Amino acid sequence: MDPRSLQLRNDGTDQFLKLIADPFQSAFTVSALWASLGTSIGISILLAVAFSLFRPRHSLVYAPKVKHADQKHAPPPVGKGFFAWLKPVIKTREAQLVDTVGLDAAIFLRFTKMLRNIFIFISIIGCLVMIPINISESQKNDDSSALSALTTMTPLYVNAKAIWSQVACAWAFDAIIAYFLWRNYRAVRTLRRQYYQSSDYQRSLHARTLMITDIPQPDRSDEGILRITDEVNPTAALPRAAIGRNVRDLPRVIKEHEEHVRQLESVLAKYLRRPDQLPAKRPMMRPPRSQRSKHPDGKVDTIDYLTVRIRVLEEEIKHGRASIDRRNAMPYGFASWENIQHAHAVAWTARRKHPKGTTIALAPRPSDLIWENLHLSKQSRKWKRFTNTLWVTLLTVVWIVPNALIAVFLANLNNLGKVWPKFMTSLEAHPDVWAAVQGIASPAITSLVYLLLPIIFRRLSIQAGSKTKTSRERHVLGQLYAFFVFNNLIVFSLFSAAWTFVSNVIDKTNHDENAWQAIVDSQLYSQLMSALCTISPFWITWLLQRNLGAAIDLVQMVTLVWVWFAKTFLSPTPRQSIEWTAPPPFDYASYYNYFLFYATVALCFATLQPIVLPVTALYFGIDAILKKYMLMYVFVTKNESAGAFWRVLFNRMIFATILANVIVALVARARANWTLVFCIVPLPFLMLCFKWYCSRTFDADIDYYNRADLSDAEALGVSNSGKKAADRLNSKFGHPALYKKLTTPMVHAKAAEALKQIYQGRLDHGDMAGEYSDIAMNPMLASQPGKAEPAPFEVVPENHLDFSYFKNRADFRDEFGGGIYGRPEDLMTERSHTPRSHLGGEWSPSSSRASSPAPSLPSMSGLKMNEGHIDPYIDPDAPLIHPAFRVPISRGNSEGPIGHGLYQTDEAETGLLSSAQVPAHTDTTPIGRWNTGGYGPVEQDDDPYNTSYEHYRAPR
C-alpha cells in the first residue's frame, strides 16, 4: 500500500474528527449577524411590498374566503389600496374573529400574541440587566481585547458573583411566563363558555351526545347502552342509544373506489389534453398485483380497466351496504339526550368511572371520528400506542447521524473537501456551481424532511389508535415538538461538547488513567456551557431568518410556483383545478410546533445570549399580523376542535420554561457553586404546581357545559323525544361508509365530444337510444376489457372550474372546511330538531351518490337533454336512515317505496357511477340560486330541481 495514501487517509480521518468535535470552526461575527438581519428584513419587506402590489389583482389567491365564505363567516371587506389589508387586520377584535374564523384560529392568534408579549417583557429585563453585567465582567478578563462583542454578551468569561444576575432573571422570566399563561388560560375558559352558548353549538347533535367505547359483548345493543349510561346518569332523562355496526370492508372498498376515480380523471386529463389531436396509442397500465391473475397478458387499456374496476367496486359497495345487519354489533355506541345539560352532567359523573369496563366521554363531531379505530380494545390500543412510541423514538434517534452530517458537511462543503481531497479539487475548479449546490441542497433536504415528518407522524398516530382527527393532530404536535427539541436543539447544540467529552475520557483511559478521574478532569459542565455559548449566535441568525419564512408564507410562493408548474407542464384534472381555487386548510400541528420550538430555543438561550430575546419578539410581532391576515382571508380550519389545542400548548410552554431553568442551573454550576444551583431548584417545582393549579381551576369549565350540579327541575326533566330522535342518532353517528356519496369522475367540457368518440361503438342503443345522459356504454364483463356498462361523467365547463360552484358538495366541503363550529350534517333544523338530510329522503342502496346541482353543458352534437322534472314532495325533515337501523320489512322487494327504509333493486339503477349529474339547462347559469350578498353562488336547500342521474333513469 502506498504510504502517501495511508497518510492522506489518516489526515482525512483526523480532519473528520476535528470537524465533528467543532463543526463551527468559522467563528460567528457581529458583521455576519448584521448581514443576516439586513438580508432577512430586506427580503421580507420586498415580499410584503410585492404582496401589497399583487393582492388586489389576485383576490382568488390572496383572499379566497371573501368570495367563498357565507355571510356569517365572511371576513371584513378589504379595499384595493396598497396597504388597505392592514386596517381590517388591526381593527378586527377577537369576538369577531371567533365568529369569522372559528375558535381554533382565534386561539392560535391569541397564542401568537401571548408569545409576542412574553418576549417583549423578558427582552426588556434580559437586555437591561444581563447584557451590561456580562459585558462589564468579561472586559475584566486579560484576553478581553481578543473577544468578539457577541462573546462578551455571554456568561462565558464572567466571575461567580455576576451569575446572580442569571438566577434573578430566571425567577423574573418564570414569573412573567406564568402570568401570561394564567391570563390566557382564563381567557380560553371565557371563549369556551361563549362557544357553548353559540347557536351553532346549541343546534349541533354532537353537543348532546356521548360516545361509549369498550362495550362488553353482552351489552352490545341499544338497550345495553341504556343500561350502561343508567349507572352514571344523575338525571331522570333517558337518552336515545345507537350501537355501532360492523361495516366489514366497506371503508376500504370506498377508499379504493375514490382512488380509482381520481386515477381515471388523471388518465383522461392527459389523454384528452388536446381533444382535436388524440394520441395514436391509448394509455396502457399494468394491473395491481391482486388483479394480475385476471389479466394474464400483462398490460391492459388503462381507461377500460379503470372503468370496469370502478363499476365492480360500486357493485361491491351497493351489495355491502344492503347486507349490513342489525345483529352484527361493535364495541362502541352513542347515547344522545334532548338537552345538552343532561349529556354533560352524565359525562361529568362518568369522567373517572368505567361502568362495566367502558369509557364514556363527550362525542366529537361525526366528521371528526376515525371510525376504523373505534372498535379497538383497551389492550390493543395500549399495544399500538407502545409500538408507536417505539417507532417515534427510533426515528428520533436515527435522525441524529444524518442531522449531524448535514450540519457539518452539507451546510459547508469546504468541510467535506477537507476530508475528501478529490472533492476539494472539484470544489476549487467549479466554485460557483458548488456554491449553488450548497445554498440549495442543505435547506432543500432539511425542508423535505420537515414536510414528510407530519405525514409520517399522522400515519403513526392513526395506527396507534387515535379516535378522532383532532386528537391525532394533538399527538402529531407533541411528537413533532419532541423531535425538534431533541434533534434540532439538544443534539445540535451539545453534540460537539459531548463528542469532545467522550473522546477525552476515552483518550485518558487508554493511557491507564482511572475512568472516574478522567470524567472529573474533563470538566463536563464547563464544556457544555462553552458549547452553548459558542453556538448561541447561530440561533440568533436562524431566528432572524424565520422572519423571511413568515413573509414567504404571506406571499404563498411555494403554492404559486407549484400551481403554475402544474398548469404549465402537467395536465391537471377538473377536480384539481377546482381544489386549487378553494381556501387551503391550515396545518395547526406544524405551525404550533414551529412557534413552540422558536419559543423553546429563545428561552433556553435567554440567559446565555440575551440578544436572542428581542429577535424572537420581533419575529412573533411580525407573524402575529401576517398570520392574522392569512387566517382571516386565506386559510380555513378543516376540523374544528373548538380550542382543544390549548392544553397541549400550555404543557409545552411549561416544559420549555423548566428546560430553560436547567440551562441556568448548568451555567451556575459551571461558573459559580452549588449554592446558586440550589436557588434555581425550586423553579421547576413551582412551575409544576402552577400547572396543577391551572388544571384544577379552569379545565372543568373548559371541558363541560355544566357539571352534575343541576337544579331539581333540570335533573328531573324527562325527555319527550320519540322515534325521530333515535333515527337522528342512527343516521348521524352511523358509519359514513353506509352513507358516503361515491365520487363521480370529472372531465373538462372541451373533452366531452372526444370522450364520446373514445367509447364509440359501445353506446347503449336500448332504452338509452336518442339520449346522451353524459356518457353511456354497454355492459362490460370483468374478463373482457372494452365492454363497459353505462358510465356517466360529470362534465365541467371552463368557467365553472371554481370552488364557488362546488363548496356545498360533501366531496369538496369535507376536505376544505365544512363550516366553523359544525358541518351541515351535524346541525338540526329549528322547527323539528331533526337533522338536515343529505339526500332529502331516506337511504337506499342505489342512492349512493350526491345529487348536487351540476353546471350546464355547452351544446354538443349528439347530445339530447332529458326534460326537467320535479320530484314529488319529500319531507325535508325525514332523517337519513340506513336499513341496518330499522327492521327490514321486505328485503330485496323492488316494489317497496323508496324512502321508507326498504331496499330498491331496480336494475336500471345498477350502472356504473349511477348518480352522475346531467344538465338541465342550456345556458351558462348553474342550477341553484345565487347569493346576492357578494359571496359567490350558494346552493339552496329549497331548490326545486332534481338533476340526479337516478331521477332520469328511475321508472316512471
N, C-alpha and C positions, 0 to 999 in steps of 0.2 A: 504494500500500500504506500502511496506517495505521502511522505511526511508533511508536505505542504497542505495536502487536502485534509489530513488529520488536524493540522494546526488551524486551518480555516474552520473546520467543524467545531474544534474546541472554542475558537474565538466566537463563532456564532452562538454556541450554547451559552457561553459566559454572557454575551450581549443580551441574549434572550432572558436570562435570569435577572440581569440588571434592569431590563425594561419592565419585567413583571414586578420586581421589587419597587420600582419607582416609575410608573407609567407617565408621570407629569414632569419629565426632566426639564422641559422648557417652562421656566417659571412664568406665572401669570404676572402681568404688569398693569399699572394703572392706565397706561395708554391703551392696552388691549381692552380694559374694562370700558373706557370711554368710547372706543371704537364699536364695541358691541352695543352700548347704549345708543349711540348715534345711528347705527345701522338699523337696530330694531325699531326705534321711534320713527326714524325717517321713512322706512318702508311701510310701517304701519300707517303713517299719515298719508302717504301716497295711495295706499289701498283704500283708506277711508275716503279720500277725495274721489278716487275712481268709483267707489260705491255710490257716493252722493251724486256723481255725474250720471251714472247709468241707471240708478234706481227708478227715477220717474219714467224712463223709457222701457224698462223691463219689469213691470209690476208682476208678471206671471212668475218670475224667478225670485224677486226680492220682496214681494208682498202677496203671495198666493192666497192667504187667508182672507184678504179683503174681498176677493172675488168668490171664494168658495164657502165662507162661513155664513151661517144663517144670521138673522137679525140679532138674536140673543147673544151669540158668541162672536159677533163681528168686532174687530178691533177698532179703535177710534180712527176717523178719517185722517189721512196724511196728505199734505199738499205736495206740489211738484217742485217746490223751491229746493235750492241746493242743500240747505241744512234743515229743511222742513221736517225731516224724520226725527229730529232731536226733541222737538216740542212735545209731541204726544208721549214719547218715551219718558220724558222727565215729569210731565204733569199727571200721568196715569197712576193712580194710587192702588194700594193692594186690594181694597174691597172690589174695585172694578176689575182688577186682574183676575180675581177668583172666578168671577162670572165669565170673563172673556177667555182665559186660557186654562182654567181649571186649578184645582188645589195643588196638584203636584208641581206644576210650573210656578205657581205663586210661592211655594215653599222653597223651590230651587233658587228663585231670585232672592228670597229672604236670606237663605243660607249664604249666597254670594255676598250680599251686603253685610251680613254679620262678619264674614271673614275680612272684608274691607275695613270695617270699623275696628275689629280686633287689632289688625296690623297697623292701623293709623295710631292707635293709642300706645301700643307697645313699641312702635318705632320712635315715638317721642321720648319715651323713657330710655330705651336702649341707646339711641344716638346721643342723648344729652348726658347720660351717666357713664356708660361703658366706654364709648369711643374716647372721650377726653382722658379717662383714667388709664386706659390701655396704652394710648399714645405717650402720655407723660411718663408712665412707668417703663415702657420699652425704650425710651430715649436715654434712660439711665444706664442702659447696657453699654458695655465697652464697644461692641460691634454695631451700635445703632446707626452709624453712618452707612453701613452696608445693607441695612434693612430697607425693604420697599415700604411704601405707605400702607399697602394692604396688609403686610405682615405686622406692622406696628399697631394696627387696629385689633389684632387678635391677642389673646392672653398668653401667647407662646413665650414671651420674654418678660412677663410681669412678675413681681415678687408675691409672696404669700399674702401680705396684707391687702393687696389690691383685689384678691379673689373674693373678698367680702362683697364687692360690687356685683359679682356674678350671682352670689347667693341671694342678695337683696332683690336683684332684678328677677330672679326665678320666682320668688314669692310674689312680687308685683305682677309678673306675667300670668301666673296661675290665677290670681285674684281677678284680673281683667277678663281672662278667658272664661272663668266660672260665671262671672256676672253676665256676660253676653250670652252664654249658653242658657243660663236660667231665664233671662229675659225673653229669649226666643222660644224656649220650651213653653213658657207661659203663653206667648203669642200663638204658637201652634195649637195649644189647647183651645184658645179662643176661636181660631179658624175652624177647628174640627167641630166645635159646638155650633157655630154658624152653619157649617156644612150639613149637620144633622137636621137643621131647621129648613134647609133649602127645599124648594118644591120638587126638584129632581130626585132628591133622596127620599122625600116623603112619598113619592109616587112609585118608587122602584120596588120591585118584588124582592130583590136580594136583601133589602134593609130589614125585612120582617121574616127572614128565612134562616134556619140553622142547618149546618151540614154535619152529619153524623158519620163517622168512619169507624172501621174495625168492628163492624157489627157481627156478632157471633151467628153461626148458621141457623139456630132455631128462631132467631128474631129477624131474619131477612125477609120482611114483608112490611106492608104499610101498617098493619096492626102492631108488628113488633117494634117499629119506630115509635109508635104512640106509647107503648109500654116503657120503652127506654126513657123517653122525654118526661114521662109522668113522674119518674123518680127524682127529677131535679126541677120540676115545674112549680114555682111558688104562686102561680096564679090559678084561677078557675077556668081560664080559657083553654080550649082544646085546639091543637093545630091540625092542619091537613098534612098528611105524610105521603111521600113518594119514595119507594125503594129503587135503587139503580138496577138497570137491566143489562144483561150480558149482550153486547153487540158483536162479539166474536171478531172477525177480521174486517168488519165494515170500515173502520177508520183507515186501515192500511189500503184497502181497495179504493176508497175515495181519494186518498192521497195519490195513489198511483194513477188514477183517472185524471186528476188535475195536472200531474206531471206530463202525462201523455198529451193532454190538450195543449199545454204550453209548448211542448216539443213539436206538435203538429203545426201550431201557429208559427213557430220559428222556421220550420221547413218551408211552409207555404210562403212566408215573407221573403225568404231568399230565392225560392224558385220563381215567384211571381213578381220579383222586383221590377222587371221590365215586362209588363204583360204583353206588349206587342212583339217582343223578341224572347220567347221562351227558350231556355237551354235545350240543346238537342237531346241530352240524356236526362232522364228523370232521376231524382236523388235516390241513392241506394244506401242501405244500412245493414249492419249485422245484428240480428235479434239478440236480446238479452240471453244470458246463459240458460235461464229457466225455460225459454221458449225455443231454443235451438233444435230440440228434438222434433218439433213440429215443422221445422223448415230445414230439411237436410241439405238443400242446395247452397246453404251459406247465406249470402246477401239476398235481401228482399227489397222490393219497392217501398221506400220509406212512407210515402203518402198513403198507399194502400194498406200497409201493415199497421200504421198508427190508427187509421180509420177503423179497421177491423178490431184492433185491440181496444179502442175506446168503446166500441159497441159491445164487445164481450164484457168489459168491466161494468158498463152501465146495466147490463142484464144481471150481472152478479149483485150489484148494489140493489137493484129492484127486488130480486128474489130474497136477498139477505134482509132487507127491511120488512118484507112481508112475512118472514119467518121468525121475527123476534117474538119470544114467548113470555107471558107473564110469570111463568113458573121458574124461569132462569134468572134468579136474583143475584145481586152483587153485594159485597160487604160495605156498601155506603148508601146513604139516602139523605133525604131532605125533609124538614118539617117547617111549615110556614104558618104564621099567625096572621090574623086580620090587623092587629095593632103592633106597631114597632116596639112599644114599651114592653109588651109581653115577651116578644122574641129576645130582646136584650136582657130582660130580667132572668130568663131561663139561661142565657149564655153566661151571665154573671154568676149565677148559682153553680153552674157546671164547670167553671173555669179550672178548678182544682180537683174535680171529681171525674171519675170514669165509670159511670154506671154500666155494669156488665162488660167491663173492659173496653168500652167505646170511648171515643173522643168527640166531644160536642163543641162546636165553635160557630161563630157567625159565618154565614155563607158569603163567599165573594160573588161578584157578578158572574153570570153563566159564561160570558165570553172570556173570563179570566181563568177559568179552570183548565188544568192539564188533565184531561179525563183519563188518559192511559195510566196515570199514577194513583188514581183514587182507590183502586182495588187492592193495592199493595198492603200486605200485613205489616204489623209492627216489626216483626223480626226481619222481614225482607227489606223494609225501609231502613232499618238500622244497619243492616249489612251493606246496602247500597251506599249509604252515607259514609260508612267506613272505607269502602273501596274508593269512593270519590275523593275522600281526604287523602288517601294514599296516592292517587293519580295526581292530584293538585300539588302535593308535597314533592313527588318525584319530578314533576315538570318544573317546579320552582328551583329545586336543587340542580337539576341537569342544566338549567339555563345559566348557571354560574360560569362555566367554562366558556361557552360562546360569548357571553356578555363581557368577560374579561378580555378575550381575544379581540373583540370588536373595539373595545375601548383603547387597547394598547396598539393594535396594528392597523385596523381598517380606518380608524379616525385619524391616523397619522401614518401614511405609507412610508415615510422615512424610517420609522421604526422597523417596518417589515424589511426594508432594504438593508438595515444593519445586520440582520440575521440571515439574509438571503442575498449573497453578493451578486448573483446573476440578475436578480430583480433590480438591484441598485443600478446596474449598468443600463437597463431599460428605462429606469426612472430618470436617470440623468440624460439619456438620449431623447426622451419624449416627456419633458416635464409638464407641458400644457395638457397633454392627454391624460396623464395620471392625476394631475390636479383636478380635472373634471371628474374623473372616476372617484377620487377621494371625497369630493364635495357631494357626490350623488349616492355612492354605494352605502356609506355608513348610515345616513338618515333614512335611505330607502329600505334597507334591511330592517333597521330598528322599527320604522313605521309599519312595515308589513307584519312584523311580529306582533306589534301592539294592535293592529287591526284584526289579526287572527285570534288573539288571546280571548276577547269577549265571546267570539263564536265557539271556541273550544270549551270555555267555562260554562256557557249556556247549555251545551250538549251534555256536559258532565253533570250539571245541576238537574237536568231533566232525568238523566239516568239515576241520579241519587234519590229520586222520588219527590221532587218539589211538586206540591199540589196545585199551585197557581203560577201564572206567568209573572205576577208582581213579586211573589216570594222568590221566584227564580232570579229575577233581576237583583233583588237584595243580596242573594247568595253570590251572584256574579260580582257585585260591587265589593263584597267582603273579600272574595278570592283575588280580584284584581289588586285591591289595596295591599293585601298581604304580599302578593308577588312583587309589586313595585317597591314597597318598603324594604323587603328583604334583599332583592337583587339590585335595584337601582339606587338604593340609599345606603344600606348597611354594608353589603358586599362591595359595592363600587367604591364607597368612601374608605373602608377599612381594609380592603384587600392587600394593599401594599404593606401596611403595618403588620397585618397577620402573617404575610409571607416573610417579611424581614424577621419577625419574632421567631417563627418556626425554624427558619434557616439558621439563625444564630444559635438556637438551642441545639439543633442537630450538629452544628459545627463544633460546639463546645463539648458535647457528649462524645463526639468522635475523638476528641483529644483528652479522653479519660477524666473529664470533669463531671462532678455529680449533677444529675439531671435537675434536681430541685434547685441547687445553687445556680445552675445555668439559667433557670427560669427567673430567679430573683435578680440575677445580674443583668438580665435583658431589659429591665425597666419597662414592662409591658404598658403601664398606664401612661408613661411619658411618650412612648411610641404611638399609642392610639391617639392621644391628644395632638401630637405633632402631625400625624396623618390627616386628622380632621381639619386642623388649621391650614395645612398646605393645600387641601383640596377645596376649601371654602370659597376662594374666588371663582372656581369653576361653576359652583352652584349659583353665584351671582349672575354670571354671564348666561347661564342656562335659563334662569328665571327671567332675565331681560328678553330673551328670545321668545318666551311664551307670549309676550305682547304681540309679536308678529303672528303667532299661531291664531290668536284671537281675531286679528284683522283678516287673516285668510278665511277663517270661518264666516266672518261677516260677508265677504265678497263671494263666498261659496265657490272658490276657484276650482277645487277638486271636482265638484259636481258639474260645473260648467264645462270643464275640459272633457270629462267623461261623456257627457251628453253630446257635445259637439263631435267627439270622435266616433261615437256610436252612430249618430245620424249620418255622418260623412262617409265612413268606411264600412259600417256594418249594415244589416238590414233589420231594423227594429220592427217588432210586431205592433199592431194597433194597440194591444194591451200595454206594451211597454211605453209607447208614446203617451198613452193616457196617464199611466202611472208617473211619468216624468213631470207632468203638469200638476200633480197632486202635492199638497203640503207634506213634506217629508216628516216621518216620526222622529222625535227627539230621543237620543240614546242617553237616558238618565244615568245608567250604570257607569258608562265610560266618562261622562263629564263630571259626575260626582267623584269618581276615582281620581281624575286629574286634579280637581280642586283640593281634595283631601291630601293628595301626595304633595302638591305645592305647599300647602299649609304645614305639613309634617316636616318637609325639608327646611322651611323657614324657621319653624320653632326649634328644631334641633341645632341650627346654626345661628340662632338669635344671639347667644352669648359668645359664640366663637368668632363670628364676623357680623357685628350689628348692622352693617350697611345692607345686609340681605333683607332687613325688615322693611325699609321704605320701598325697596324694589318690589317686594311682594305686595305691599299696599297699593303701589301704582298699578300692578297687574290686575288685582281684584277691582280697583276703582274703574279701570277701563272696561273690563269684561262685564262688570255689573250693568253697564249701559248697553254694551253690544249684545249680550245675551238677552236682555230685556226686549230689545227690538226683535231679535230672532224668534223669541217665544211668542211675542205679540203678533207678528206679521208673517212668519215663515213656518215654524215648526208646530206640530201637533203632538199631543200625548196619545200614544197608541193604546195603552192600557192604563187607565186612571186608577191609582192606588189610594187617592184621597189623603196623601201625606204620609203613607206608611214608610217612606224612606227616612223620616226624621230620626227615629231611634237608632238606626244604623249609623247615621252621620254623627249623632251625639256621642255614641260609644267610640267611634274612631277619633273624634276630637279629644276625648278623654285619654285614649291610648297615646295620641301624639303628644299631649301635654306631659304625660308620665315619661315617655321616651326622652323628651327634652330635659326633664329633671334628671334622668340618668346621665345625660351628657354633661350637665352642670356638676353632678357628683363626680364624674370622671375627671373633669378639669380640676375640681377642688382636691381630689386625691393626688393628682399628678403634680400640682404646683404648690399645694399647701399641706394640710394634715387632715387626720380623721375627724377633728372637731367640726370643720366646715362640712364634711360629708354628713355628719350626724344632723346638722342643721337642715340638710336637704331631705333627709329620710322621711319626715312627716308629710311632705308634699304629696307623694303618690297615694298615701293612705287617705289624706284629706280629699283628694280628687275622687277616690272610690266611694268615700262617704257621701260626697256631693252627688255622685251618680245615683246612689241608693235613695237619697232624699228626693231627687227629681222624679225618679221612677215611682216612688210611693205617693208623691204629691200630684202628679199630672197624668200618669198612664191610664188610670181608671176612667177619667173624664174623656181622654182621647179615644179610648177603645170602645166605650159603650155609650149608647144614647141615654140610658139610665141604668141604675143598679137595681138590686132586688127590693129597695125601699119604696115600693109602690103604695099609693093610697088604698084605702079599703075599696073604694069604688073601682079603681083600676085593677086591683088584684082579683076582685070578684067578677070583673067584666067577662061575660060569656060570649064566645064567638057565635055569630049567627050566620056564618058562611055556609054555603050549600055546595052542591056538586061542582059548580063552576070554579070554586076555589081549588078543589083538588085537580080539576082539569088544567087550571092555570099553572099549578106547580109542576104537574107532569110535563106539560108542554115546554115550559121554560127551563126546567132543570133536568129534562131528559137529555140523553147523549146527543150531541149535534150530528152524529153520524145518521141519526134517524130522520133528520130534518134538513140537513145542509143541502142547498141547491147546487146541483152539479154545474160545472163551468162549461159554457158554450164556446167553441173555437171562434175567434175573431179574425176576419180578413178585411183588407182595405177595399173600399168601394171600387177603386180603379182596377182591382184584380178580379172583380166578380165575374165579368164576362169570360176572362181567361180561366177562371176556376170552373166555369160551366163546361168549357172545352176540354179541361183535364178529364172530366168524368163523362165525356161524350160517348154515347153508346151504352151507358149504364143507367140512363134516366128511366124512371118508372113510367110506364105507359098505361098503368091500370087506373086506379081511382085518382092518380095524380095527373092524368092527361090534361093538357091545357093549363096546368098550374105550375108555377115555379116558386114553390114555397122555400125561399132561399135556394138550397141545393138539395136535390133528392136523387138517390141512387138505388139500384136494385139490391136485394139482399145479397150478402156476401158470406160464404162459408169460411170458417177459420182455416180450413185446409186448402182453400182456393183464393189466394190473394187476387184482388181485382174485381171480385164480386161483392159489392158493398150494399148494405141496407140504406134506407133514407138517412142522409147525413146533412142536416141543415147547418148553416153557418150564420153567425151574426156579422153582417156587413156594415162597416163603419165608414161614413164619408170623411173626407179630409177635414172639413170644417167642424166635425164632431169629435176630433181627437183631443178632447179636453175633459178634464176631470169633472167639470160642472155638469155634464150630461150623465154621469155615472156615480156621483157621490152618494146617492141614496140607495145604491145597489149593494147588497151584502158582500159580494165578492170583492168590491173595491173599498167599501166603508170599513170592513174589518181590519184591513191592512193599513189604512191611512187615517185612523181615528174615527170612531163612531160616536161622537158626542163627547161632552166634557165629563159629566157625572155618570152617565149611563147611555147605553145604546137603546134604540127604539124597542128592541125585543125585551128589554128589561123594565120598560115603563108600562103603566097601566092607564087605561082611559079613565077619565074623571067620572063619566056617567055610570059606569057599571063596575069599576075596579077590576076589569078583565084586561089581559094584556093585548097589545096590538098584535094582530095575526100577521104572519109572514105572507101568507097566500090569500088572505081574505076568506078563508074557509078552513076546513079540516084537512088533515093529511091524507094523501093517497099514494100508493107506491108509484103511480105513473106521474105524479105531480112533483117530480124531484128537481125541477129547475125553476129558476126565477122567471117570473113573467114581467120583468121590468120594462118600461117603455123603451123602445128601440128607435133610433133616429131613422128617418125615412131614407129610402134608397134613391139614387139617381135613376132615371129611366134607362132600362137596358132592354135590348131586343130579346125576345123570347121569354120575357117575364110577364106574368099575369098576376095582378094582385087579387087577393081574396077580399071580398067586400066586408066592411066593418060590421060588427055585430056586438051588441051589448048583452052580457050575461044577465040572467035573471038575478034578482036581489039576493045577496048573501049577507047574512048578519055580520056586520063589521066587528062585533064583539065575540064572535064564535072562536073559542080557543083552538089552538092548533094541537090536535090530539092524535098521537100515533096509536094504531090498533093494539100495540103491546100493553097500553094502559087502559084498555077497555075490554069488555067481554066480547070476543069475536062472534057476531050474530050469524053471519053467513060467509065463512072463509071461502074465498075463491068464487063467490057469486058475482058474476059480471053484471047482473041486473040490479044490484043494490044501489041505492042512491049515494053517490059520492058526496062526502061532506057530513056523513053520519057515522063515521068510524068503520065503514065496510071497505072491502077490497075491490078494486077495479082491475079487471083482467082483459079489457078490450085490446085486441091485437093491433088495432090502429095506433095504440099508444106506445108500442114497444120498440119504436125505431130508435136509431142512434141519436143521442142528444135531442130527446123528444120535446124539449121546451125552448128551442131556439127562437129568437124573436123574428117576426116578419113585419114588413112595413104596412102601415095602414093609410098612409097619405103619400102624395106625390110631391109635396112642396118640401122646403128645407127646414120647416119648423119641427122640432122634436115633439113627440107625443108627451103630453103633460102640460102643466101650467108654468108660466114664468113668474118668478118673484120680481115684482116691480120695484123692490127696495134697493136694487143695485147690487145684489149679492149673487147673481148668476141664476140659472134655471134650477128650480126646486121641484121635485116630484111631489104631487099632491095625493093625499090618501083617497080623495073622493073622485079621482079620475074615472070617468065612465067608460073609457075604452079598455077593452081586454084584447091585448095583442099577442097573447101567448100562443105557442105552436099548438098546444092541446086544444085551444078554442076552435081553431080552424080545422083540426083533424078529428075532433070528437064527433061522435054520431049525433045527428040531429033528430 
